[in-house]
Amino acid sequence: MSTQAPALDPAQALAAVGLPDPGGDPRALHGQAQADYDLATQLRAHSGHLEDLLRQSQQVWQGAAADTFRQGMAAHTADVSAAADFVAQSGAGHEEHASQQGIALEILKELGIQIAVTLAYIAAAALFPPLVAAAEMQLVALAAQAGRLVQWLADLLSAVVRFLVRARAWIAQFTKLTWGTRYGSFGYGKLAFDGARDMAVDVLSNLTARGITGRPMDITMLYSMLGSGAAGGLVGGLEASGFKKVLTESGDIARAADGLPKFVSLGDQAKTWVKSVGRKPAGSGAVAGAAAQETAPAAGSASLRASSVLPDSVASSPQGLSRAASSMDGTTQIGSPPGLSRVTSDAAVGGLGRQTPRTAGRVPSRDELARVLGGGPDPLPENGIVRFAEPSPATQVRPTTGGSGGTRGAGPGSGDLSRVPTVTAEPAGSLDPLLMARAEARKLGLRGLPSEGPALVKEVAQAQSAHQAADLTRSQAQRALGQAGDGLAQAQQEVAQQAQRVATVRAGLWAAQSGQDIAKVSGDTAQAARTAAELAQTRLQHSAAIEAWQAARQSRNVAEQTAGAAREAADEAQSAARSTGQKLENAVSRQDAWEEFARAGQQVRQEASASARFAEAWQRSPWKEGYPTQYTPAVQDGGAQLRPQEWTASRVGGLPRQPLQAIGTPKVWQEAVVYEPVKGFFKGALSNTLSTAMSYRPGQTNDLVWAGVPLAGAGNVARDLVKGWGMNRIFPDKSVEDAVFRVATKSLGKHLHGLVMTEIGAAPHGPAGSASPAVPHRS
C-alpha cells in the first residue's frame, strides 16, 4: 500500500486562488495526435500496397473487366491516401491544441502560484505584525506565572514588534531630512530612502516573479532596478522639497532654528489641493480654523482634533471656530468643577501676561450640545433646563493637567460655559488596567515583559546589598571622622598649651635679661654671675618650649590633614550612601511597578475571556499604539476610552530621540483615490521608460516594447489604489510592512506585465529573422 498523500487536484488549486480551470488533458491530446499519426502512416502504407497490386495486375490481367477493376482500385487508392492526409492533419490539430492547452495550463499554474505568493506577502505585511503584537500582549498578561518558555516567547515577539515600530519611527524621521537654503529646501532624506526602497523592492519582486516562472536572471534586472531607483528617488525628492515659504499668522516668514525660512513641500501643496476636491465651500472662519489646524504644533494637536467635531453652525462662526482652533493648551471639556471658566494661556494670547475669558460667537443650541457631548439622541430635557452634576470617577472623564497650567480634555466645546452636563461613560476596556500599568512601567525604564520580574528581584537585592555596604562604610567613615575630630581638638589644645608655656618662659627670659642688665650697671659681680646663670637656664627653657610648641603645631597639622581626609571620606561615603539609596528606591519603584503590571495582567485574565482579550489586544497592541508612557481618558461615541498621550522616546540610527508613537491616521479619500494613483502612474511610467531606454537596441528591439510604459503606469495605479486605502488601516505608512506590500503587488504586476509583453514581443517586426531581446518569449 502506498503511503504517499494524494496530489491536490489542479481545479481545486486554481479555485483556491480564484482562477477558473479550463479543463482538458494535454497528455491525452498528445496521445490522440500520436494515434492519428500512426493511423495516417498505416493508411499510407495500405495505399502504397494497393498501388503495387494495381501495377502487377496490368501484366497478368487484360480486358474490359480489368480496366474497370483498375479504375475502381485507383479511385480507392486515392481515397485511402486522402484519408491518410486528413488523419495526419487531425493529428497535427490535436498536437497544436495540446501545446496551446499545455501553455495555458502552465500560465495559469504560474499565475496561481504568483497570486498565492502575493497573498502570502500581503498577509506578512498586514496580518503578521498585528498578530505577533496581539500574541505578545496575551503573553505579557501571564507575567506573574510566566515560565522560561513564555518569557522567551514574549521577549522574541516583543523584539519583533519593537523592531517594526522603531523602523517606522526611523523611516519617518529620516524621510524628513532636508537641506535648506534661503530660496528653497531639498528633501534629500526622502530621495535617498525612496530610491533605495524602490530598488530593493524591484530586485525582490523580480526574483519572486522569475523564481515562479523559472526564468534565469539577466541584465534586464539591473536596468529595471536602476530605473525603479531613479524614478522613486526623483519623485520622492521632489515630493519632500519645497519653494513656497511658510507664513505666520501675522504675515511674517516662519523661520527654523538656524534662521533660514521654512518651506511648504511640493507634496504637501499637492495634497492640500487634492483634498479640496469635492469639499464644500466653507466660510472664512472655517478656512481660518482649517489653516490653524494645518499649521498648529504637535502640542496642540489633541485640542485641534477635538475642536473639529463642533457643529457646522458653530464652526461657521468666525469667532467660535477660529478661537476654538487656536486653543493650544487644551481646556476643560467634561465635568468641570464649579466656577471654572474657559480661559486661554499666555502662549495662546501672544504672551500678554494675563488670561482672557473664552467667548463664542453665540450660545450653542440644545441639539448641538447633544451631538458634541457624546452623540446621544437628546440628553437635555425638553424645557431647555440643563442639570449639572459634580465630577465622579465612575461616570466622569477626568481632565489631565496640561503643560501650560490649564486642563486638557478630549471633548470640544464652544461658548462661555463653566459647567457641562454629566456624560455617563461606558465600561472601560478589558485591557485598560494592563495598559496603564505597562505605561507606568515604561515610564520607569521597563518594557513590561515577564522576563523582567526575576531580573528586578536581583536588581533590588543587589541595590539593597550595595546600599547596606555603603551605609556601613558611611558609618565607619563617620566614626573615623569623629575620631579625627577628637584628635584634632586634642592637637589644637596641645598647641595652645605649648604656646602658653612659650609665653611664660619668654616672660621669664625677659626678666632674666633685665636682672643681668641691672647687675652689670650696679657693678655687683656676684649678682652679675648669678643673673648670668639664671639667664642661661632660662634660655634653655625657652628653646625647649619653642621646640615643644613647633612639635605640637606639626602634630596639629597632621591632625588637620587626617581630619580633612576623614571629612572627604565621610562626604564620599555619604554621597555613595545617598546614591545607593536612590538606586535602591528606583529599583524598588521599578519592582513595584512591575508587580502592579503583573497584578493587572492577572486581573485582566480573571475578568475577561481569552477571545475578548485577543480582540482588544488586536486594536491596542504596541504595534498600533506605539509604546505609551501615559494615557489620558477621552470620550468617543458616548463612552470612555484611554488614548495614548506620551510615548517612550528612543534614538534610532544615530538620529535624535524620537517618540515611538502609534500608527498615523488613514489617508482621506482624495489622497487614496487621486494623489497616490497619479503619483504611482508617473513613477511606474518613468521607471519603465528609463529601464526600456537602457535596454533598447535600434533595429534589434521591437518598437512595441514602449507599450510597456503605460502598462507599468497602469499597474502602479491599481496597486496604489489598494495601498492608498490600506495605508494606516492594515499597515503603516513608511514602514517595513509597506515595503513588503510593495514587493507583493509589484511581483504580481511584473508577472502580468511579462505575460502581456510576451504577446507583444511575438508580433512581427523589423527585418526577417530579427528578435527582440528586450521582450521575453515563452518557450
C-alpha positions in Angstrom: 0.0 0.0 0.0 1.3 3.4 -0.9 1.7 5.9 1.9 2.1 8.9 -0.4 -0.5 11.6 0.1 -2.9 12.3 -2.8 -1.9 15.2 -5.0 -4.0 18.3 -4.9 -6.5 18.4 -7.8 -5.5 21.2 -10.3 -9.1 22.5 -10.3 -9.0 22.8 -6.5 -5.6 24.5 -6.6 -6.7 27.1 -9.1 -10.0 27.7 -7.4 -8.1 28.3 -4.1 -6.7 31.5 -5.7 -9.8 32.5 -7.6 -8.8 31.2 -11.1 -11.0 29.0 -13.3 -9.9 25.6 -14.5 -10.0 25.5 -18.3 -10.3 21.7 -18.3 -8.8 19.2 -20.7 -5.7 17.0 -20.6 -2.7 17.9 -22.8 -1.3 14.4 -22.4 -4.5 12.8 -23.7 -4.4 15.2 -26.7 -0.8 14.3 -27.4 -1.8 10.6 -27.3 -4.6 11.2 -29.7 -2.3 13.1 -32.0 0.2 10.2 -32.0 -2.7 7.7 -32.7 -3.7 9.9 -35.7 -0.1 10.0 -36.9 0.1 6.2 -36.6 -3.2 5.7 -38.5 -2.1 8.0 -41.2 1.1 6.0 -41.5 -0.9 2.8 -41.8 -3.2 4.3 -44.4 -0.3 5.5 -46.5 1.3 2.0 -46.3 -2.0 0.5 -47.3 -2.4 3.0 -50.2 1.1 2.1 -51.4 0.3 -1.6 -51.2 -2.8 -1.1 -53.3 -0.8 0.8 -55.9 1.7 -2.1 -56.1 -1.1 -4.6 -56.6 -2.6 -2.4 -59.3 0.7 -2.3 -61.2 1.1 -6.1 -61.0 -2.4 -6.7 -62.3 -1.6 -4.9 -65.6 0.8 -7.7 -66.5 -1.5 -10.6 -66.0 -5.0 -9.3 -66.5 -6.3 -7.5 -69.6 -9.7 -6.7 -70.9 -12.7 -4.5 -70.2 -13.3 -6.0 -66.7 -9.6 -5.5 -65.8 -9.8 -1.9 -66.9 -13.0 -1.4 -64.8 -11.3 -3.0 -61.8 -8.2 -0.9 -62.1 -10.2 2.3 -62.4 -12.1 1.4 -59.2 -8.8 0.5 -57.4 -7.2 3.7 -58.5 -10.1 5.7 -57.0 -10.0 3.6 -53.8 -6.2 4.2 -53.5 -6.7 7.9 -53.9 -9.4 7.9 -51.2 -7.1 6.0 -48.8 -4.3 8.5 -49.5 -6.6 11.4 -48.9 -7.9 9.7 -45.7 -4.2 9.4 -44.6 -3.7 13.1 -45.2 -6.9 14.0 -43.3 -5.9 11.9 -40.4 -2.4 13.5 -40.4 -4.0 16.9 -40.4 -6.2 15.8 -37.5 -3.1 14.7 -35.6 -1.4 18.0 -36.2 -4.5 19.8 -35.0 -4.6 17.7 -31.8 -0.9 18.3 -31.3 -1.3 22.1 -31.7 -4.3 22.1 -29.3 -2.3 20.1 -26.8 0.6 22.5 -27.0 -1.7 25.5 -26.6 -3.6 24.0 -23.7 -0.3 23.0 -22.1 0.9 26.6 -22.3 -2.4 27.9 -21.0 -2.3 25.5 -18.1 1.3 26.4 -17.4 0.5 30.1 -17.4 -2.5 29.5 -15.1 -0.3 27.4 -12.8 2.4 30.1 -12.7 -0.3 32.8 -12.2 -1.9 30.8 -9.4 1.5 30.4 -7.7 2.1 34.1 -8.1 -1.3 35.0 -6.6 -0.6 32.7 -3.7 2.8 34.2 -3.1 1.3 37.7 -3.4 -1.4 36.8 -0.8 1.4 35.4 1.4 3.3 38.7 1.1 0.2 40.7 1.9 -0.5 38.5 4.9 3.0 39.0 6.1 2.6 42.8 5.8 -1.0 43.2 7.0 -1.7 40.2 9.4 1.7 39.0 10.7 2.6 42.2 12.7 -0.7 42.7 14.5 -1.0 39.0 15.1 2.5 38.9 16.7 1.7 42.1 18.7 -1.6 40.6 19.9 0.1 37.4 20.9 2.7 39.3 22.7 0.0 41.2 24.7 -1.5 37.8 25.6 1.8 36.5 26.8 2.7 39.6 28.9 -0.6 39.1 30.8 1.0 35.9 32.1 3.8 37.9 33.8 3.1 36.6 37.3 3.1 32.9 36.4 5.3 33.0 33.3 7.8 30.2 32.9 11.0 30.4 30.9 9.3 29.4 27.7 6.7 32.1 28.0 9.4 34.6 28.9 11.4 33.6 25.9 8.5 33.8 23.5 7.3 37.1 24.9 10.8 38.6 24.6 11.1 37.3 21.0 7.7 38.6 19.9 8.4 41.9 21.7 11.7 42.2 19.9 9.9 41.7 16.5 7.2 44.3 17.3 9.7 46.8 18.7 11.9 46.4 15.6 8.9 47.2 13.4 7.9 50.2 15.5 11.4 51.6 15.7 11.9 51.0 11.9 8.8 53.1 11.0 9.9 55.8 13.5 13.3 55.9 11.9 11.9 55.9 8.4 9.5 58.7 9.2 12.3 60.8 10.8 14.9 60.0 8.0 12.5 61.0 5.2 12.0 64.4 6.8 15.7 65.3 6.5 16.0 68.4 4.3 18.8 70.7 3.2 17.6 74.3 3.5 18.7 77.5 1.8 17.2 80.9 1.5 15.4 80.0 -1.7 14.1 76.5 -1.0 14.5 73.2 0.8 15.7 69.9 -0.7 14.4 66.7 0.7 17.5 64.5 0.4 16.3 62.1 3.1 13.2 61.0 1.2 15.1 61.0 -2.1 17.7 58.5 -0.6 15.1 56.3 1.2 12.6 56.1 -1.6 15.3 55.4 -4.2 16.9 52.6 -2.1 13.5 51.2 -1.1 12.2 51.0 -4.7 15.5 49.4 -5.9 15.2 46.7 -3.2 11.5 46.2 -3.9 12.2 45.8 -7.6 15.0 43.3 -7.0 12.9 41.2 -4.6 9.8 41.3 -6.9 11.9 40.3 -9.9 13.4 37.4 -8.0 10.0 36.3 -6.9 8.4 36.5 -10.4 11.4 34.8 -12.1 11.6 32.1 -9.5 8.0 31.2 -10.1 8.3 31.2 -13.9 11.7 29.5 -13.8 13.3 32.3 -15.9 17.1 32.9 -15.3 18.5 36.3 -14.1 19.8 38.6 -16.8 20.9 42.1 -17.4 17.4 43.4 -17.7 17.0 43.0 -13.9 19.8 45.6 -13.5 18.1 48.0 -15.9 14.8 47.5 -14.1 16.4 48.1 -10.7 18.2 51.3 -11.8 15.0 52.6 -13.4 12.9 52.0 -10.3 15.5 53.5 -8.0 16.0 56.6 -10.2 12.2 57.2 -10.6 11.5 56.6 -6.9 14.3 58.9 -5.8 13.3 61.6 -8.2 9.7 61.6 -7.2 10.4 61.3 -3.5 12.9 64.1 -3.6 10.5 66.4 -5.4 7.7 65.5 -3.0 9.8 66.4 0.0 11.3 69.6 -1.5 9.7 73.0 -1.3 10.0 76.5 -2.6 6.9 78.2 -1.1 7.7 79.9 2.2 5.6 79.3 5.3 4.0 82.5 6.7 2.9 83.1 10.3 -0.5 84.5 11.3 1.0 88.0 11.3 2.2 87.5 7.7 5.9 87.2 8.6 8.1 84.4 7.2 8.4 81.5 9.6 12.0 80.5 10.3 13.7 77.4 11.6 16.2 77.3 14.5 19.1 78.2 12.1 17.3 81.3 10.9 16.6 80.0 7.4 13.0 80.2 6.1 10.6 77.3 6.4 9.1 76.0 3.2 6.0 74.0 2.3 6.9 70.8 0.5 5.6 70.2 -3.0 3.9 67.0 -1.8 2.0 68.9 0.9 0.9 71.5 -1.6 -0.3 68.9 -3.9 -2.1 67.0 -1.1 -3.8 70.3 0.0 -5.0 70.9 -3.5 -6.2 67.3 -3.9 -8.1 67.5 -0.5 -10.0 70.5 -1.8 -11.6 68.2 -4.5 -15.2 67.5 -3.6 -15.1 69.7 -0.5 -18.0 72.1 0.1 -17.1 75.8 0.3 -16.8 77.0 3.9 -17.0 80.4 5.5 -13.9 82.4 6.3 -14.0 81.2 9.9 -13.8 77.6 8.8 -11.0 78.4 6.4 -9.1 80.1 9.2 -9.7 77.2 11.5 -8.5 74.7 8.9 -5.4 76.8 8.4 -4.8 76.9 12.1 -5.1 73.1 12.3 -2.7 72.6 9.4 0.0 74.8 11.0 -0.6 74.1 14.7 2.3 72.4 16.5 2.1 68.9 17.8 1.5 70.1 21.4 -2.0 71.3 20.5 -3.0 68.6 18.0 -5.3 66.9 20.5 -7.2 70.1 21.1 -7.4 70.8 17.4 -8.7 67.4 16.7 -11.3 67.8 19.4 -12.4 71.1 18.0 -13.1 69.5 14.6 -16.3 67.9 15.9 -18.0 71.2 16.5 -21.4 71.7 14.9 -21.5 73.2 11.5 -23.4 76.2 12.7 -20.8 76.9 15.3 -18.0 76.1 13.0 -19.3 78.6 10.5 -18.9 81.4 13.1 -15.7 83.3 12.6 -15.2 83.9 16.3 -16.3 80.4 17.5 -14.2 78.2 15.3 -11.1 80.5 15.0 -10.8 80.8 18.7 -11.5 77.1 19.3 -8.9 76.2 16.7 -6.3 78.5 18.3 -6.5 76.8 21.7 -3.0 75.3 22.1 -3.1 74.2 25.7 -6.5 72.5 25.8 -9.4 73.4 28.0 -11.7 71.6 30.4 -14.4 69.9 28.4 -16.2 67.5 30.7 -17.0 67.5 34.4 -15.5 70.9 35.1 -15.7 72.0 38.8 -17.9 74.9 39.7 -16.6 78.4 38.9 -14.0 77.2 36.3 -14.3 79.3 33.1 -12.6 78.6 29.9 -9.5 80.7 29.5 -6.6 80.8 27.2 -3.0 80.7 28.4 -0.3 83.4 27.9 1.0 81.4 25.0 -2.4 81.3 23.3 -2.9 85.1 23.5 0.6 86.0 22.4 2.2 86.4 25.9 0.1 89.3 27.2 0.7 88.2 30.7 -3.0 87.8 31.6 -5.8 85.3 30.9 -8.7 86.3 28.7 -12.2 84.7 29.0 -13.1 82.5 26.1 -16.4 83.5 24.4 -18.1 82.2 21.3 -20.0 83.9 18.6 -23.3 82.6 20.0 -24.7 80.2 22.5 -25.0 76.6 21.0 -28.4 75.1 20.7 -29.6 72.1 22.7 -29.2 69.7 19.7 -25.7 70.9 19.1 -24.6 70.3 22.7 -26.2 66.9 22.5 -24.1 66.0 19.4 -20.9 67.4 21.0 -21.3 65.8 24.4 -21.4 62.1 23.5 -23.5 61.7 20.4 -26.7 60.8 22.3 -30.1 61.5 20.7 -31.2 64.2 23.1 -29.6 64.2 26.6 -31.1 67.6 27.5 -34.7 68.0 28.8 -37.4 69.4 26.7 -37.8 72.5 28.8 -34.2 73.5 28.0 -33.1 73.4 31.6 -29.6 71.8 31.9 -29.0 69.8 35.1 -25.3 69.8 36.1 -23.6 67.2 38.2 -20.3 67.1 40.1 -17.5 65.0 38.6 -17.5 61.4 39.6 -14.6 58.9 38.9 -17.0 56.3 37.8 -19.1 58.4 35.4 -16.8 61.3 34.5 -13.8 61.6 32.3 -11.1 63.3 34.5 -9.2 66.0 32.7 -5.4 65.7 32.8 -3.2 68.6 33.6 -1.7 70.3 30.6 1.8 71.7 30.3 0.6 75.3 30.2 -1.1 75.3 33.6 -4.7 74.7 32.2 -6.5 71.4 32.0 -6.7 69.3 28.9 -9.7 67.2 27.9 -10.8 65.3 24.8 -14.2 66.8 24.2 -14.7 70.0 22.3 -16.7 73.0 23.4 -17.7 76.5 22.5 -19.2 79.4 24.4 -18.6 80.7 27.9 -19.7 77.5 29.7 -18.3 76.8 33.1 -20.4 73.8 33.7 -21.4 71.0 31.3 -23.9 68.1 31.7 -22.7 64.8 33.1 -21.6 62.2 30.5 -22.1 58.6 31.5 -19.2 56.6 30.3 -19.4 53.0 29.0 -17.4 50.3 30.9 -13.7 50.6 30.4 -11.8 48.2 28.1 -10.8 44.9 29.4 -7.1 45.7 28.9 -7.2 49.2 30.4 -5.6 48.1 33.8 -2.8 46.3 32.0 -2.2 49.1 29.5 -2.0 51.7 32.3 0.3 49.5 34.5 2.5 48.8 31.5 2.7 52.5 30.6 3.8 53.3 34.2 6.4 50.6 33.9 7.7 52.0 30.7 7.9 55.5 32.3 10.4 53.9 34.8 12.5 52.4 32.0 10.9 49.0 31.8 9.3 47.3 28.8 6.6 45.4 30.6 7.8 41.9 29.9 7.6 38.7 32.0 11.3 38.2 31.9 11.9 41.5 33.8 10.4 40.2 37.0 13.3 37.9 38.1 15.8 40.5 36.9 14.1 43.2 39.0 14.3 40.9 42.1 18.0 40.5 41.6 18.3 44.2 40.9 16.6 45.1 44.2 18.7 42.6 46.1 21.9 43.9 44.6 20.8 47.5 45.3 19.9 46.7 48.8 23.2 44.9 49.4 25.1 47.8 47.9 23.2 50.3 50.0 23.9 48.3 53.2 27.6 48.2 52.3 27.6 51.9 51.5 25.7 52.7 54.7 28.2 50.6 56.7 31.1 52.4 55.0 29.3 55.7 55.8 29.0 54.8 59.5 32.7 53.8 59.6 33.7 57.0 57.9 31.6 59.0 60.3 33.3 57.3 63.2 36.7 57.9 61.7 35.7 61.5 61.1 34.7 61.8 64.8 38.0 60.2 65.9 39.9 62.5 63.6 38.0 65.5 65.0 38.8 64.4 68.6 42.5 64.1 67.7 42.4 67.5 66.0 40.8 69.0 69.1 43.5 67.5 71.3 46.3 68.6 69.0 44.8 72.2 69.0 44.6 72.1 72.8 48.2 70.9 73.0 49.3 73.7 70.7 47.5 76.2 72.9 49.2 74.8 76.0 52.6 74.9 74.4 52.0 78.4 73.2 51.1 79.4 76.8 54.3 77.8 78.1 56.3 79.6 75.5 54.8 82.9 76.6 55.5 82.2 80.2 59.1 81.1 79.5 59.6 84.1 77.3 58.4 86.5 80.1 61.0 84.8 82.5 63.6 85.2 79.8 62.9 88.9 79.6 63.0 89.2 83.4 66.4 87.4 83.5 67.8 89.7 80.8 66.6 92.7 82.8 68.3 91.4 86.0 71.5 90.8 84.2 71.5 94.3 82.8 70.8 95.8 86.3 73.7 93.7 87.8 76.1 95.0 85.1 75.1 98.6 85.7 75.4 98.3 89.5 78.8 96.6 89.3 77.8 93.7 91.6 80.0 90.9 90.4 78.2 88.2 92.4 74.9 89.4 91.3 76.0 89.5 87.7 77.3 85.9 87.9 74.0 84.7 89.4 71.9 86.5 86.9 74.0 85.2 84.0 73.4 81.6 85.2 69.7 82.3 85.5 69.7 83.8 82.0 71.4 80.8 80.5 69.0 78.4 82.3 66.0 80.5 81.1 67.3 80.5 77.5 67.5 76.7 77.6 63.9 76.5 78.9 62.8 78.9 76.1 64.5 76.8 73.4 62.8 73.7 74.8 59.4 75.4 74.9 59.8 76.6 71.3 60.7 73.1 70.1 57.7 71.7 72.0 55.4 74.3 70.5 56.7 73.6 67.0 56.2 69.9 67.6 52.7 70.5 68.7 52.0 72.5 65.7 53.3 69.8 63.4 51.1 67.3 65.2 48.1 69.7 64.8 48.9 69.9 61.0 48.9 66.2 60.8 45.7 66.0 62.7 44.1 68.6 60.4 45.2 66.6 57.3 43.8 63.4 58.9 40.6 65.2 59.7 40.4 66.6 56.2 40.9 63.2 54.7 38.3 61.7 57.1 35.9 64.5 56.1 36.4 63.8 52.4 36.0 60.1 53.0 32.8 60.8 55.0 31.4 63.0 52.3 32.2 60.4 49.7 30.6 57.7 51.8 27.6 59.9 52.4 27.3 60.6 48.7 27.7 56.9 47.9 25.1 56.0 50.5 22.7 58.6 49.1 23.4 57.3 45.6 22.9 53.7 46.5 19.8 54.7 48.5 18.4 56.4 45.4 19.2 53.4 43.3 17.5 51.2 45.8 14.5 53.5 45.8 14.4 53.4 42.0 14.8 49.6 41.9 12.0 49.2 44.5 9.8 51.6 42.4 10.6 49.6 39.3 9.8 46.3 41.0 6.6 47.8 42.5 5.6 49.0 39.0 6.3 45.5 37.5 4.4 43.8 40.3 1.5 46.2 39.7 1.8 45.3 36.0 1.8 41.6 36.9 -1.3 42.0 39.1 -3.0 43.9 36.3 -2.3 41.1 34.0 -3.8 38.6 36.5 -6.8 40.8 36.9 -7.3 41.0 33.2 -7.1 37.2 32.8 -9.7 36.8 35.6 -12.2 39.4 34.4 -12.0 39.0 30.6 -12.2 35.9 28.3 -9.3 34.9 26.1 -11.3 35.9 22.9 -12.2 39.3 24.3 -8.5 39.9 25.4 -7.3 38.9 22.0 -9.8 41.1 20.1 -8.9 44.1 22.2 -5.1 43.3 22.0 -5.5 43.3 18.2 -6.5 47.0 18.4 -4.5 48.1 21.5 -1.2 46.4 20.8 2.2 48.3 20.8 2.3 47.8 17.0 -0.7 50.0 16.7 -0.5 52.3 19.7 3.3 52.5 19.9 4.9 52.5 23.4 2.9 54.9 25.5 4.1 56.0 28.9 0.9 57.9 29.8 -2.7 57.6 28.9 -5.5 60.2 29.1 -9.2 59.4 29.3 -11.3 60.5 26.3 -14.9 60.3 25.2 -15.7 58.7 22.0 -19.2 57.6 20.8 -20.6 58.3 24.3 -18.1 56.0 26.0 -14.8 56.5 27.9 -11.6 55.2 26.3 -7.9 55.5 27.0 -5.8 57.4 24.5 -2.0 57.5 24.5 -0.7 60.9 25.4 3.1 60.4 25.8 5.4 57.8 24.4 8.7 56.3 25.0 11.5 58.2 23.2 14.2 56.2 21.5 17.2 57.1 19.5 17.3 55.1 16.2 20.0 55.1 13.6 22.0 58.0 15.1 19.2 60.4 14.7 17.8 62.5 17.6 15.5 60.8 20.1 12.1 60.1 18.6 8.9 59.0 20.4 7.7 55.6 19.4 4.2 56.7 18.5 1.1 55.0 17.2 0.2 54.4 13.6 -0.9 57.6 11.9 -4.4 58.4 10.7 -5.6 56.9 7.4 -5.5 58.9 4.3 -8.5 60.8 3.2 -10.3 59.5 0.1 -8.9 62.3 -2.1 -5.3 61.2 -1.4 -6.2 57.5 -1.8 -8.1 57.9 -5.0 -6.4 60.8 -6.7 -3.0 61.7 -5.3 -1.4 58.3 -4.7 -2.6 56.7 -8.0 -1.4 59.8 -10.1 1.9 59.7 -8.3 2.1 55.9 -8.9 1.3 56.2 -12.6 4.1 58.8 -13.0 6.6 56.7 -11.1 5.7 53.5 -13.0 5.8 55.1 -16.4 9.1 56.9 -15.6 10.7 53.7 -14.2 9.7 51.6 -17.3 10.8 54.4 -19.6 14.3 54.5 -18.1 14.7 50.7 -17.9 13.5 50.3 -21.5 15.7 53.1 -22.8 18.8 51.4 -21.2 17.9 48.0 -22.9 16.7 49.4 -26.2 18.7 48.5 -29.3 17.6 50.3 -32.5 17.0 47.8 -35.3 17.0 44.8 -33.0 14.4 45.6 -30.3 10.7 45.5 -31.1 9.4 49.1 -31.1 6.3 47.8 -29.4 8.2 47.4 -26.1 7.4 51.1 -25.5 3.8 49.9 -24.9 5.1 48.7 -21.5 5.4 52.3 -20.4 1.7 53.0 -19.9 1.2 49.4 -18.8 3.6 49.9 -16.0 1.9 53.1 -15.0 -1.5 51.4 -15.0 -0.1 48.6 -12.8 1.1 51.2 -10.3 -2.3 52.9 -10.4 -4.0 49.6 -9.5 -1.5 48.9 -6.7 -1.7 52.4 -5.2 -5.5 52.4 -5.2 -5.3 49.4 -2.9 -2.3 50.7 -1.0 -3.8 54.1 -0.5 -6.9 52.7 1.1 -5.0 50.2 3.3 -2.3 52.7 4.4 -2.5 53.2 8.2 -5.5 50.9 8.2 -4.0 47.5 7.6 -0.3 48.5 7.5 1.5 51.7 8.5 2.9 54.2 6.0 6.7 54.5 5.6 7.4 51.1 7.2 8.9 47.7 6.6 5.3 46.4 6.2 4.8 48.9 3.4 7.9 47.6 1.6 6.7 44.0 1.9 3.3 45.0 0.5 5.1 46.7 -2.4 7.1 43.6 -3.1 3.9 41.5 -3.2 1.9 43.7 -5.6 4.9 44.5 -7.8 5.9 40.9 -8.2 2.3 40.1 -9.4 2.4 43.2 -11.6 5.7 42.1 -13.2 4.3 38.7 -13.8 1.2 40.1 -15.6 3.3 42.7 -17.4 5.6 39.9 -18.7 2.6 37.9 -20.0 1.3 40.9 -21.9 4.7 41.9 -23.2 5.4 38.3 -24.4 2.4 38.5 -26.7 3.5 42.0 -27.9 7.0 40.7 -28.5 5.7 37.8 -30.6 4.3 40.3 -33.2 6.3 40.5 -36.5 8.7 43.4 -36.5 11.9 44.6 -38.2 13.8 42.6 -40.8 13.2 38.9 -41.2 14.6 36.7 -38.6 15.3 39.5 -36.1 14.4 39.1 -32.5 13.6 41.3 -29.6 16.0 40.7 -26.7 14.0 43.3 -24.6 10.8 41.2 -24.6 11.0 37.6 -23.2 9.3 34.8 -25.2 7.8 31.8 -23.5 9.4 28.6 -24.8 
